[in-house]
């Protein structure tokens, strides 16, 4: 089961992705992509993202069964915001 959610970016896409790549690396998460789209995986979570203007759309494709969606969504938002 996958889940999709969107956020409005507070900064430009290049800044968000650059910060996100640094945070991902520090937390053992692989993130590849650019200011338009990309993929991430680590700690049992797999997903992708797309940026269209100020809107970031995140799709979580895989998560550990024992972790609830609210926690996953909060952690992924922390990574991207």
Gaussian input, Z-matrix of N, CA and C with variables (Angstrom, degrees):
# hf/3-21g

backbone

0 1
 N
 C     1     B1
 C     2     B2     1     A1
 N     3     B3     2     A2     1     D1
 C     4     B4     3     A3     2     D2
 C     5     B5     4     A4     3     D3
 N     6     B6     5     A5     4     D4
 C     7     B7     6     A6     5     D5
 C     8     B8     7     A7     6     D6
 N     9     B9     8     A8     7     D7
 C    10    B10     9     A9     8     D8
 C    11    B11    10    A10     9     D9
 N    12    B12    11    A11    10    D10
 C    13    B13    12    A12    11    D11
 C    14    B14    13    A13    12    D12
 N    15    B15    14    A14    13    D13
 C    16    B16    15    A15    14    D14
 C    17    B17    16    A16    15    D15
 N    18    B18    17    A17    16    D16
 C    19    B19    18    A18    17    D17
 C    20    B20    19    A19    18    D18
 N    21    B21    20    A20    19    D19
 C    22    B22    21    A21    20    D20
 C    23    B23    22    A22    21    D21
 N    24    B24    23    A23    22    D22
 C    25    B25    24    A24    23    D23
 C    26    B26    25    A25    24    D24
 N    27    B27    26    A26    25    D25
 C    28    B28    27    A27    26    D26
 C    29    B29    28    A28    27    D27
 N    30    B30    29    A29    28    D28
 C    31    B31    30    A30    29    D29
 C    32    B32    31    A31    30    D30
 N    33    B33    32    A32    31    D31
 C    34    B34    33    A33    32    D32
 C    35    B35    34    A34    33    D33
 N    36    B36    35    A35    34    D34
 C    37    B37    36    A36    35    D35
 C    38    B38    37    A37    36    D36
 N    39    B39    38    A38    37    D37
 C    40    B40    39    A39    38    D38
 C    41    B41    40    A40    39    D39
 N    42    B42    41    A41    40    D40
 C    43    B43    42    A42    41    D41
 C    44    B44    43    A43    42    D42
 N    45    B45    44    A44    43    D43
 C    46    B46    45    A45    44    D44
 C    47    B47    46    A46    45    D45
 N    48    B48    47    A47    46    D46
 C    49    B49    48    A48    47    D47
 C    50    B50    49    A49    48    D48
 N    51    B51    50    A50    49    D49
 C    52    B52    51    A51    50    D50
 C    53    B53    52    A52    51    D51
 N    54    B54    53    A53    52    D52
 C    55    B55    54    A54    53    D53
 C    56    B56    55    A55    54    D54
 N    57    B57    56    A56    55    D55
 C    58    B58    57    A57    56    D56
 C    59    B59    58    A58    57    D57
 N    60    B60    59    A59    58    D58
 C    61    B61    60    A60    59    D59
 C    62    B62    61    A61    60    D60
 N    63    B63    62    A62    61    D61
 C    64    B64    63    A63    62    D62
 C    65    B65    64    A64    63    D63
 N    66    B66    65    A65    64    D64
 C    67    B67    66    A66    65    D65
 C    68    B68    67    A67    66    D66
 N    69    B69    68    A68    67    D67
 C    70    B70    69    A69    68    D68
 C    71    B71    70    A70    69    D69
 N    72    B72    71    A71    70    D70
 C    73    B73    72    A72    71    D71
 C    74    B74    73    A73    72    D72
 N    75    B75    74    A74    73    D73
 C    76    B76    75    A75    74    D74
 C    77    B77    76    A76    75    D75
 N    78    B78    77    A77    76    D76
 C    79    B79    78    A78    77    D77
 C    80    B80    79    A79    78    D78
 N    81    B81    80    A80    79    D79
 C    82    B82    81    A81    80    D80
 C    83    B83    82    A82    81    D81
 N    84    B84    83    A83    82    D82
 C    85    B85    84    A84    83    D83
 C    86    B86    85    A85    84    D84
 N    87    B87    86    A86    85    D85
 C    88    B88    87    A87    86    D86
 C    89    B89    88    A88    87    D87
 N    90    B90    89    A89    88    D88
 C    91    B91    90    A90    89    D89
 C    92    B92    91    A91    90    D90
 N    93    B93    92    A92    91    D91
 C    94    B94    93    A93    92    D92
 C    95    B95    94    A94    93    D93
 N    96    B96    95    A95    94    D94
 C    97    B97    96    A96    95    D95
 C    98    B98    97    A97    96    D96
 N    99    B99    98    A98    97    D97
 C   100   B100    99    A99    98    D98
 C   101   B101   100   A100    99    D99
 N   102   B102   101   A101   100   D100
 C   103   B103   102   A102   101   D101
 C   104   B104   103   A103   102   D102
 N   105   B105   104   A104   103   D103
 C   106   B106   105   A105   104   D104
 C   107   B107   106   A106   105   D105
 N   108   B108   107   A107   106   D106
 C   109   B109   108   A108   107   D107
 C   110   B110   109   A109   108   D108
 N   111   B111   110   A110   109   D109
 C   112   B112   111   A111   110   D110
 C   113   B113   112   A112   111   D111
 N   114   B114   113   A113   112   D112
 C   115   B115   114   A114   113   D113
 C   116   B116   115   A115   114   D114
 N   117   B117   116   A116   115   D115
 C   118   B118   117   A117   116   D116
 C   119   B119   118   A118   117   D117
 N   120   B120   119   A119   118   D118
 C   121   B121   120   A120   119   D119
 C   122   B122   121   A121   120   D120
 N   123   B123   122   A122   121   D121
 C   124   B124   123   A123   122   D122
 C   125   B125   124   A124   123   D123
 N   126   B126   125   A125   124   D124
 C   127   B127   126   A126   125   D125
 C   128   B128   127   A127   126   D126
 N   129   B129   128   A128   127   D127
 C   130   B130   129   A129   128   D128
 C   131   B131   130   A130   129   D129
 N   132   B132   131   A131   130   D130
 C   133   B133   132   A132   131   D131
 C   134   B134   133   A133   132   D132
 N   135   B135   134   A134   133   D133
 C   136   B136   135   A135   134   D134
 C   137   B137   136   A136   135   D135
 N   138   B138   137   A137   136   D136
 C   139   B139   138   A138   137   D137
 C   140   B140   139   A139   138   D138
 N   141   B141   140   A140   139   D139
 C   142   B142   141   A141   140   D140
 C   143   B143   142   A142   141   D141
 N   144   B144   143   A143   142   D142
 C   145   B145   144   A144   143   D143
 C   146   B146   145   A145   144   D144
 N   147   B147   146   A146   145   D145
 C   148   B148   147   A147   146   D146
 C   149   B149   148   A148   147   D147
 N   150   B150   149   A149   148   D148
 C   151   B151   150   A150   149   D149
 C   152   B152   151   A151   150   D150
 N   153   B153   152   A152   151   D151
 C   154   B154   153   A153   152   D152
 C   155   B155   154   A154   153   D153
 N   156   B156   155   A155   154   D154
 C   157   B157   156   A156   155   D155
 C   158   B158   157   A157   156   D156
 N   159   B159   158   A158   157   D157
 C   160   B160   159   A159   158   D158
 C   161   B161   160   A160   159   D159
 N   162   B162   161   A161   160   D160
 C   163   B163   162   A162   161   D161
 C   164   B164   163   A163   162   D162
 N   165   B165   164   A164   163   D163
 C   166   B166   165   A165   164   D164
 C   167   B167   166   A166   165   D165
 N   168   B168   167   A167   166   D166
 C   169   B169   168   A168   167   D167
 C   170   B170   169   A169   168   D168
 N   171   B171   170   A170   169   D169
 C   172   B172   171   A171   170   D170
 C   173   B173   172   A172   171   D171
 N   174   B174   173   A173   172   D172
 C   175   B175   174   A174   173   D173
 C   176   B176   175   A175   174   D174
 N   177   B177   176   A176   175   D175
 C   178   B178   177   A177   176   D176
 C   179   B179   178   A178   177   D177
 N   180   B180   179   A179   178   D178
 C   181   B181   180   A180   179   D179
 C   182   B182   181   A181   180   D180
 N   183   B183   182   A182   181   D181
 C   184   B184   183   A183   182   D182
 C   185   B185   184   A184   183   D183
 N   186   B186   185   A185   184   D184
 C   187   B187   186   A186   185   D185
 C   188   B188   187   A187   186   D186
 N   189   B189   188   A188   187   D187
 C   190   B190   189   A189   188   D188
 C   191   B191   190   A190   189   D189
 N   192   B192   191   A191   190   D190
 C   193   B193   192   A192   191   D191
 C   194   B194   193   A193   192   D192
 N   195   B195   194   A194   193   D193
 C   196   B196   195   A195   194   D194
 C   197   B197   196   A196   195   D195
 N   198   B198   197   A197   196   D196
 C   199   B199   198   A198   197   D197
 C   200   B200   199   A199   198   D198
 N   201   B201   200   A200   199   D199
 C   202   B202   201   A201   200   D200
 C   203   B203   202   A202   201   D201
 N   204   B204   203   A203   202   D202
 C   205   B205   204   A204   203   D203
 C   206   B206   205   A205   204   D204
 N   207   B207   206   A206   205   D205
 C   208   B208   207   A207   206   D206
 C   209   B209   208   A208   207   D207
 N   210   B210   209   A209   208   D208
 C   211   B211   210   A210   209   D209
 C   212   B212   211   A211   210   D210
 N   213   B213   212   A212   211   D211
 C   214   B214   213   A213   212   D212
 C   215   B215   214   A214   213   D213
 N   216   B216   215   A215   214   D214
 C   217   B217   216   A216   215   D215
 C   218   B218   217   A217   216   D216
 N   219   B219   218   A218   217   D217
 C   220   B220   219   A219   218   D218
 C   221   B221   220   A220   219   D219
 N   222   B222   221   A221   220   D220
 C   223   B223   222   A222   221   D221
 C   224   B224   223   A223   222   D222
 N   225   B225   224   A224   223   D223
 C   226   B226   225   A225   224   D224
 C   227   B227   226   A226   225   D225
 N   228   B228   227   A227   226   D226
 C   229   B229   228   A228   227   D227
 C   230   B230   229   A229   228   D228
 N   231   B231   230   A230   229   D229
 C   232   B232   231   A231   230   D230
 C   233   B233   232   A232   231   D231
 N   234   B234   233   A233   232   D232
 C   235   B235   234   A234   233   D233
 C   236   B236   235   A235   234   D234
 N   237   B237   236   A236   235   D235
 C   238   B238   237   A237   236   D236
 C   239   B239   238   A238   237   D237
 N   240   B240   239   A239   238   D238
 C   241   B241   240   A240   239   D239
 C   242   B242   241   A241   240   D240

   B1=1.4415
   B2=1.5276
   B3=1.3071
   B4=1.4570
   B5=1.5309
   B6=1.3144
   B7=1.4596
   B8=1.5195
   B9=1.3248
   B10=1.4611
   B11=1.5326
   B12=1.3246
   B13=1.4547
   B14=1.5214
   B15=1.3184
   B16=1.4649
   B17=1.5148
   B18=1.3298
   B19=1.4584
   B20=1.5255
   B21=1.3134
   B22=1.4570
   B23=1.5236
   B24=1.3225
   B25=1.4651
   B26=1.5285
   B27=1.3143
   B28=1.4628
   B29=1.5298
   B30=1.3473
   B31=1.4644
   B32=1.5263
   B33=1.3393
   B34=1.4611
   B35=1.5244
   B36=1.2976
   B37=1.4685
   B38=1.5228
   B39=1.3321
   B40=1.4593
   B41=1.5229
   B42=1.3307
   B43=1.4653
   B44=1.5259
   B45=1.3183
   B46=1.4647
   B47=1.5270
   B48=1.3177
   B49=1.4652
   B50=1.5224
   B51=1.3156
   B52=1.4620
   B53=1.5283
   B54=1.3311
   B55=1.4625
   B56=1.5230
   B57=1.3002
   B58=1.4576
   B59=1.5320
   B60=1.3158
   B61=1.4656
   B62=1.5279
   B63=1.3219
   B64=1.4595
   B65=1.5218
   B66=1.3222
   B67=1.4630
   B68=1.5226
   B69=1.3187
   B70=1.4640
   B71=1.5267
   B72=1.3107
   B73=1.4642
   B74=1.5266
   B75=1.3279
   B76=1.4676
   B77=1.5247
   B78=1.3356
   B79=1.4625
   B80=1.5286
   B81=1.3408
   B82=1.4528
   B83=1.5140
   B84=1.3305
   B85=1.4565
   B86=1.5196
   B87=1.3198
   B88=1.4592
   B89=1.5207
   B90=1.3206
   B91=1.4530
   B92=1.5126
   B93=1.3132
   B94=1.4567
   B95=1.5163
   B96=1.3076
   B97=1.4578
   B98=1.5095
   B99=1.3209
   B100=1.4510
   B101=1.5220
   B102=1.3207
   B103=1.4572
   B104=1.5297
   B105=1.3397
   B106=1.4679
   B107=1.5289
   B108=1.3281
   B109=1.4675
   B110=1.5216
   B111=1.3276
   B112=1.4467
   B113=1.5156
   B114=1.3396
   B115=1.4554
   B116=1.5242
   B117=1.3327
   B118=1.4585
   B119=1.5181
   B120=1.3411
   B121=1.4584
   B122=1.5161
   B123=1.3040
   B124=1.4494
   B125=1.5100
   B126=1.3122
   B127=1.4610
   B128=1.5318
   B129=1.3363
   B130=1.4611
   B131=1.5182
   B132=1.3102
   B133=1.4656
   B134=1.5235
   B135=1.3265
   B136=1.4557
   B137=1.5157
   B138=1.3231
   B139=1.4515
   B140=1.5051
   B141=1.3167
   B142=1.4530
   B143=1.5250
   B144=1.3222
   B145=1.4655
   B146=1.5164
   B147=1.3300
   B148=1.4580
   B149=1.5186
   B150=1.3238
   B151=1.4594
   B152=1.5175
   B153=1.3322
   B154=1.4584
   B155=1.5243
   B156=1.3238
   B157=1.4583
   B158=1.5197
   B159=1.3312
   B160=1.4673
   B161=1.5243
   B162=1.3160
   B163=1.4623
   B164=1.5285
   B165=1.3191
   B166=1.4643
   B167=1.5218
   B168=1.3210
   B169=1.4611
   B170=1.5164
   B171=1.3213
   B172=1.4600
   B173=1.5138
   B174=1.3278
   B175=1.4552
   B176=1.5207
   B177=1.3180
   B178=1.4661
   B179=1.5286
   B180=1.3171
   B181=1.4577
   B182=1.5266
   B183=1.3285
   B184=1.4627
   B185=1.5228
   B186=1.3356
   B187=1.4570
   B188=1.5207
   B189=1.3223
   B190=1.4615
   B191=1.5321
   B192=1.3083
   B193=1.4668
   B194=1.5191
   B195=1.3144
   B196=1.4591
   B197=1.5286
   B198=1.3247
   B199=1.4642
   B200=1.5274
   B201=1.3161
   B202=1.4640
   B203=1.5213
   B204=1.3277
   B205=1.4588
   B206=1.5353
   B207=1.3388
   B208=1.4742
   B209=1.5329
   B210=1.3262
   B211=1.4615
   B212=1.5246
   B213=1.3134
   B214=1.4692
   B215=1.5296
   B216=1.3295
   B217=1.4561
   B218=1.5279
   B219=1.3125
   B220=1.4652
   B221=1.5250
   B222=1.3263
   B223=1.4727
   B224=1.5213
   B225=1.3387
   B226=1.4549
   B227=1.5330
   B228=1.3196
   B229=1.4750
   B230=1.5289
   B231=1.3328
   B232=1.4700
   B233=1.5184
   B234=1.3032
   B235=1.4611
   B236=1.5281
   B237=1.3251
   B238=1.4709
   B239=1.5237
   B240=1.3106
   B241=1.4771
   B242=1.5063
   A1=109.32
   A2=117.10
   A3=120.87
   A4=109.62
   A5=114.71
   A6=120.39
   A7=108.49
   A8=115.26
   A9=121.79
   A10=108.36
   A11=116.66
   A12=120.57
   A13=109.48
   A14=116.05
   A15=121.77
   A16=111.10
   A17=114.86
   A18=123.04
   A19=108.75
   A20=115.88
   A21=120.13
   A22=107.73
   A23=116.86
   A24=121.33
   A25=111.08
   A26=116.18
   A27=121.94
   A28=111.16
   A29=116.72
   A30=122.85
   A31=108.43
   A32=116.34
   A33=118.15
   A34=110.24
   A35=115.98
   A36=122.88
   A37=112.66
   A38=118.06
   A39=120.67
   A40=111.05
   A41=117.12
   A42=121.15
   A43=111.14
   A44=116.29
   A45=120.84
   A46=110.32
   A47=117.00
   A48=120.40
   A49=110.69
   A50=118.03
   A51=120.78
   A52=110.89
   A53=116.97
   A54=121.21
   A55=110.42
   A56=116.02
   A57=121.55
   A58=111.15
   A59=117.12
   A60=119.91
   A61=110.95
   A62=116.87
   A63=120.30
   A64=112.33
   A65=116.35
   A66=120.49
   A67=111.15
   A68=116.49
   A69=120.64
   A70=110.19
   A71=116.24
   A72=120.50
   A73=110.91
   A74=117.68
   A75=121.66
   A76=112.34
   A77=116.59
   A78=121.07
   A79=113.77
   A80=117.25
   A81=120.67
   A82=114.51
   A83=116.62
   A84=121.73
   A85=108.24
   A86=116.29
   A87=121.38
   A88=108.25
   A89=117.23
   A90=121.88
   A91=108.55
   A92=116.47
   A93=121.52
   A94=107.71
   A95=115.74
   A96=119.07
   A97=111.63
   A98=114.24
   A99=120.97
   A100=109.43
   A101=116.65
   A102=120.57
   A103=113.11
   A104=116.74
   A105=120.66
   A106=112.38
   A107=116.44
   A108=119.26
   A109=110.16
   A110=115.20
   A111=120.00
   A112=111.46
   A113=114.22
   A114=121.24
   A115=108.76
   A116=115.16
   A117=120.65
   A118=109.53
   A119=115.50
   A120=121.12
   A121=109.02
   A122=114.20
   A123=121.52
   A124=110.54
   A125=115.65
   A126=122.39
   A127=112.39
   A128=115.79
   A129=120.95
   A130=114.88
   A131=117.44
   A132=121.18
   A133=108.91
   A134=115.83
   A135=121.95
   A136=108.45
   A137=115.73
   A138=118.75
   A139=112.56
   A140=114.41
   A141=121.13
   A142=108.43
   A143=114.95
   A144=119.69
   A145=109.55
   A146=114.84
   A147=122.74
   A148=107.13
   A149=115.91
   A150=120.63
   A151=108.17
   A152=114.86
   A153=121.74
   A154=106.83
   A155=116.16
   A156=120.25
   A157=110.37
   A158=116.74
   A159=121.99
   A160=112.59
   A161=117.72
   A162=120.94
   A163=111.14
   A164=114.99
   A165=123.27
   A166=107.72
   A167=116.69
   A168=121.71
   A169=108.26
   A170=115.53
   A171=122.24
   A172=108.67
   A173=115.75
   A174=121.52
   A175=107.93
   A176=116.48
   A177=121.78
   A178=105.91
   A179=116.10
   A180=120.79
   A181=113.13
   A182=116.32
   A183=120.44
   A184=108.62
   A185=115.94
   A186=121.33
   A187=108.59
   A188=117.07
   A189=119.21
   A190=110.04
   A191=116.83
   A192=122.10
   A193=111.55
   A194=117.30
   A195=120.73
   A196=114.08
   A197=118.85
   A198=121.51
   A199=109.58
   A200=116.25
   A201=121.35
   A202=112.36
   A203=115.19
   A204=120.57
   A205=113.25
   A206=119.76
   A207=117.85
   A208=112.97
   A209=117.40
   A210=120.81
   A211=110.81
   A212=117.49
   A213=121.72
   A214=109.94
   A215=116.38
   A216=120.45
   A217=111.20
   A218=118.15
   A219=121.75
   A220=111.31
   A221=117.39
   A222=121.03
   A223=111.36
   A224=116.85
   A225=119.60
   A226=110.04
   A227=117.21
   A228=120.28
   A229=109.77
   A230=117.46
   A231=120.96
   A232=110.97
   A233=116.64
   A234=121.22
   A235=111.04
   A236=116.82
   A237=120.89
   A238=115.32
   A239=117.78
   A240=118.95
   A241=110.99
   D1=131.00
   D2=179.37
   D3=-110.09
   D4=165.76
   D5=178.88
   D6=-140.74
   D7=140.45
   D8=-178.03
   D9=-123.53
   D10=135.97
   D11=174.68
   D12=-147.73
   D13=158.81
   D14=-176.46
   D15=-126.91
   D16=152.10
   D17=178.81
   D18=-135.78
   D19=152.48
   D20=171.29
   D21=-91.72
   D22=129.16
   D23=-178.74
   D24=-74.37
   D25=139.12
   D26=176.96
   D27=-88.68
   D28=-19.56
   D29=179.82
   D30=-128.80
   D31=175.05
   D32=178.76
   D33=-71.02
   D34=157.51
   D35=-172.87
   D36=-59.13
   D37=-39.32
   D38=-179.10
   D39=-61.88
   D40=-42.76
   D41=178.75
   D42=-64.52
   D43=-43.05
   D44=-178.92
   D45=-61.99
   D46=-47.66
   D47=-177.90
   D48=-66.64
   D49=-40.50
   D50=179.11
   D51=-61.25
   D52=-48.56
   D53=178.22
   D54=-61.56
   D55=-42.48
   D56=-177.82
   D57=-62.86
   D58=-41.96
   D59=179.16
   D60=-61.47
   D61=-41.20
   D62=178.14
   D63=-64.52
   D64=-44.89
   D65=178.92
   D66=-65.62
   D67=-39.51
   D68=179.87
   D69=-61.92
   D70=-46.31
   D71=-179.39
   D72=-60.75
   D73=-43.14
   D74=179.52
   D75=-64.07
   D76=-25.84
   D77=-175.97
   D78=-105.19
   D79=13.65
   D80=176.41
   D81=71.79
   D82=30.05
   D83=179.25
   D84=-113.52
   D85=134.11
   D86=177.05
   D87=-87.93
   D88=125.36
   D89=178.21
   D90=-131.74
   D91=123.56
   D92=176.18
   D93=-124.90
   D94=144.33
   D95=178.10
   D96=147.13
   D97=-171.84
   D98=-178.40
   D99=-137.80
   D100=-160.68
   D101=-175.99
   D102=-77.60
   D103=5.87
   D104=177.87
   D105=-114.23
   D106=-41.31
   D107=-178.15
   D108=-164.89
   D109=164.53
   D110=178.68
   D111=-179.51
   D112=-176.34
   D113=-179.12
   D114=-134.41
   D115=155.73
   D116=176.95
   D117=-144.26
   D118=152.44
   D119=175.32
   D120=-159.53
   D121=151.16
   D122=179.12
   D123=154.44
   D124=150.00
   D125=178.73
   D126=55.28
   D127=34.55
   D128=176.70
   D129=84.00
   D130=3.23
   D131=-178.65
   D132=-113.02
   D133=135.71
   D134=175.23
   D135=-130.88
   D136=139.13
   D137=179.18
   D138=-167.26
   D139=-175.56
   D140=179.14
   D141=-143.35
   D142=167.70
   D143=177.92
   D144=-141.97
   D145=155.38
   D146=174.27
   D147=-138.12
   D148=140.63
   D149=177.06
   D150=-120.14
   D151=126.17
   D152=178.44
   D153=-128.26
   D154=100.71
   D155=-176.28
   D156=66.77
   D157=-117.50
   D158=-179.92
   D159=-96.73
   D160=1.55
   D161=-174.91
   D162=-105.02
   D163=123.34
   D164=175.53
   D165=-102.86
   D166=122.33
   D167=176.63
   D168=-110.64
   D169=126.93
   D170=-179.02
   D171=-115.58
   D172=134.29
   D173=176.68
   D174=-120.42
   D175=117.44
   D176=175.89
   D177=-92.58
   D178=118.43
   D179=-176.51
   D180=-98.45
   D181=-23.88
   D182=-178.61
   D183=-150.24
   D184=139.84
   D185=177.08
   D186=-149.14
   D187=157.83
   D188=175.06
   D189=-64.40
   D190=140.69
   D191=-178.39
   D192=-59.13
   D193=-37.43
   D194=-174.57
   D195=-76.64
   D196=-7.61
   D197=178.00
   D198=-100.59
   D199=129.83
   D200=-179.89
   D201=-78.02
   D202=157.05
   D203=-179.62
   D204=-59.37
   D205=-40.91
   D206=179.90
   D207=-58.99
   D208=-40.15
   D209=178.61
   D210=-67.04
   D211=-45.25
   D212=179.42
   D213=-59.74
   D214=-48.10
   D215=-179.27
   D216=-60.64
   D217=-42.90
   D218=179.34
   D219=-62.96
   D220=-44.35
   D221=-178.81
   D222=-66.25
   D223=-40.77
   D224=179.92
   D225=-68.37
   D226=-38.97
   D227=176.74
   D228=-61.78
   D229=-41.14
   D230=177.52
   D231=-58.97
   D232=-36.66
   D233=-179.28
   D234=-67.62
   D235=-40.77
   D236=-174.30
   D237=-91.90
   D238=-17.82
   D239=-175.18
   D240=-101.24

